[in-house]
Amino acid sequence: MPRSLFGAAHDLPLWLEGRHIGELDAATRDEHSQELLRRADDADSPTVRQGYLDQVVLLNGPIAESIASRYRQRGIDGDDLVQVAYLGLVKASQGYRPGEGPGFLAYAVPTISGEIKRHFRDFGWVVRPPRRLQELRSQVALTRSDLQQEKGRPPTSAELASELGVAEGELAEAEMADGCYSAVSLDTPSRVGGTAVLADLLVDETDQFDHVENMAALRPALQRLTERDRQILLLRFVRGWTQEQIGQEIGVSQMQVSRLLTRILGELRADLEGGARFSAEE
């Protein structure tokens, strides 16, 4: 590339005069980025080298901002995301070695995305789920995109779980982690047009009288369940076993355990609601 295309190390490249950086196509941007990086690599002075690296960051700023925009509305301020994206771009400009790999952008884009994802992992969780769910959630997002492109439609939960090699119950847990990025005010109405707020629905775990009343109402409902149903509840809610562990214990699949729990809890709810209506009528 002719040297006349570039000014001093701290100046904008001369070929940018009268042009908007955002108008450049990827090939042109990558070509000029690599020339700047080669000059930075050959520079004798740290100041001159840094000047060329600054030009690389300036030249690829729109790329960093575009990547940051993909992660907006997920619980972290947009300006913070842009700053993190630029930090990833700076790291990419410093870490790239001219002549190695397919090109600068092929190196910079995953570096920027990785920096943003690390920021979410470290600072984005209002409620922090286990690390395995955080990592699985990221894999789910990537795999869903790949499968949708491959199949031409959104993949089913079964297809996602099969592709990732996990149980559907574990997949559901990972997808529930999406709600951990932002918190909802306790003053939020519990339903549209209602007067009750979420705080009114919270259980006071320190209220011993409520515990006694709840246990008194629950005991007869539990006794009406089969021994197997009571065992499932014991393993899940007292011993804290996973659905997969329960399935291995009673000889059924994890999906069957999920359905059994849904049925059992539905029966308990109906039993308790029926008892409440009976008491009110008395």
N, C-alpha and C positions, 0 to 999 in steps of 0.2 A: 504494500500500500504506500503511495507517495507520502513523504514526510510532510508535505504542504497541507495535508488534510488536518493536521493537528497544530494547535498553538502551543504556548508554554504549558508546563505541567499543571499549573493552577488555573488556567483559563479553560473556558468551554472549547470543545473541538470546533475548528473553523467551519466544518461542514454542517454544524448545527445552526449557524447564523440564519435567522429568518425562518427556521423550522421549529415546530413544536415537538418535543421529545416523544410525546404520546403518539405522534403520527408515524413513527418508524415501525417497519415490519420486523418480525422476529429475526429474520436472517441478517438484515442490515445491523440491527442492534447487537446481535451476537458477533458479527464480523468486527465491528468497531470496538466492542468490549474486549475481544481477544487481542486486538492490536494494542489497546491501552495497557492491558495486562502484560503483554510482552515488553512494552517499554518500561513498565514498572519493574519487571523482573531484571531488566538490563541496567536500571538506574544505579548510579554510584552513590547518590546522596539520598538518605532516608526522607528528606523533605520532598525531593523530586518524586521519589517513589510514592509517597503518600498522596502527592498531588494527582498522579495518574489513577491511583485507587479511588480517590474522591470523585474523579470523573466517571469511573465505572459505576459507582453508586448513584451518581446523578443521572447517568444514562439509563440505568435500569430501575430507577425509582418507580415508574409506572407499573412495572412488573410486580414489585413488592406490594404496592398499594392494591393492585388487582387481586393478588393472593389473599391479602388481609381482608378484602371485602367479602370473600367467600365465607368468612367466619363471623360476620356480624350477626347481631340479634341472638347471641348465644350466652349472654350474661357477662361479657367483658366489654368495657368501653371501646368504641371504635378507634379513637385516637391512640389508645394503648396498643391495640392490635397493629396499627400502622407503625408505631415505634418498634414493636417487637419484630415486625417484618423487615424493617430497615436494619435492625440489628443482625438478622439472619443474612441480609444482603451484604453487610459489611464483613461478616464472617466468611461468606462465600468468596468475596473479592480477595480476602487475605489468604484463604486456603487453597484457591484454585492455582493449578500449575499449568502454564501455557504449554500446549502441545500434548497434554495428557487428556484422554477422554474425548467424547464427541463434540464438546463445545461448552462455553461458559454457562449458558442458560440451562443446559441439561444438568449442570452441577448446582447452579444457584437455586432453581425452583424447588427441588426437594429439600435443600438446606433451609430455605425460608419457611417452607411448610412445616418442617420438623421443628424449627424454633417456635413457631406459633403453637404447635401441638404441645410442646413441652411447657409453654406458658400456661395453656389451659390445664394441663395435668397438675401443675404446681400451684396455680392461683385461681383457676376457674371454678373450683367446686365449692359451693356453699355448704353442701353436705357431701363429705368425701366417701364414696363407696370403696370397697376393697380394690386393691391394685389390679387383680385379675379381671374385675368387671370394667375398670377403666380401659385396660388394654383390649379386652374383647369388644367393647363399644367402638373403639377406633377401627378394629378389624371388620366389624359389622358394616360400618359406613362405607368402607372401601369395597368390601365384597358385594354389598347390595348394588353399588354403582356398576361394578363389573358385570354382575349377573343381569342387571336390567339392560345393559348395552348388548349383552350376548343373546338374551331371550326376546328383547323388544317389548318387555312388560316388566312391572315390578315383581320381584321374586317372592314366593310364599315363605312363610316362617320355616316350613319343613325344608325347602330348598336351601335357605340360608344356613340353617343348622347343619344340614348335610355337608355343605361346602366347607363350613368352618370346623366340622368334626366335633360339634358340641350338642348337648341335649337341648330341646326346644325350651325347656324350663329355664336353663341357664341363659339362653338367648333372650328370653323375655326379661330376665333380671337385668341384663346388660342394657336393653332398650329402655327400661325404666330409669336407668341412670341419667338419661337426658334431662330429667327434671331436677337433677342435683346442681345444675349450673346457676339457677336463679331461685330466689325465695319469694314466697307469696306472703303478703301482709296478713297478720291475724285479724285485721279489721276488714278483710275482703268478705263481701256477702257470700254466704254458703250456697245460695242459689239466686238466679236472676229474679229480681223483683222481691226477694225475701228480706226480712228484717234481721234475721239471725246472721251472725258473722262466724268465721271459722273458729275464733277463740271460744265461742259458746259450745262447740262440739268437742273440744279437747277434754280428755279424761284427767281428772286430778288423781294422780297415783298415790298421793299422801292421804286421801280421804278414806279412812278405814271403814267408815259406815257404809260407803258405797261398795267397798269390797265385800263386806258381809252380805249386803243385799244382793249383789250380783251372784255371789256363790250360792246363795239360797235359791235363786231363780234358776241357776245353771245346773245344779246337782240333779234334780229330777229329769231334766232334759237329757243329760249325759247318761243317766241310767236307762233311758229308753233306747239308746243306741245299742248296736250289736257290739260284742266283745272286740271284734276286728276293728270296727270304726273307732272305738275308744283307744285301742292300741295305736292306730294311726295318729290320732290327736296327741296322744302321749309322746310319741316319738318326735312329732313335728314341733309341738308348741312347748313341751316341758324339757325334752332332751335336746331340742334344737337340731335334729337330724335334717339332712337335705332330702328332697324328694327322691333322688337317685338312691340314697342309702336306705330309705324306707322301702323302696321297690325291691331292693336286694334282700331285705329282711323278710318281706311277706311274699316274695316270689312273683312280682308283677313289674311292668315297665314304669319308667318315670312318668310317662304320659298318663298311664292309668292312675298313678298316685295323684297326679294333679286333678284328674277328673273326680277321683274319690273324695279328695279334700273339698272340692267345690260342692259336691253333693252333700257331704256331711255338714259342712258349715251352713249350707242352705236349709237343711233339715233343722239344725239347731236354731237358726234365725226364725224359721217359721214356727217352731215349737215355742220359743220365747215370746214371739209376737202374739201367738194364740193365747198364751197364758196371760199376757198383759191385757188383751181384750176381755178375757174372761173375768179378770179381777176388776176391771173398770165397770163391767156390766153389773157385777155384784154391788 
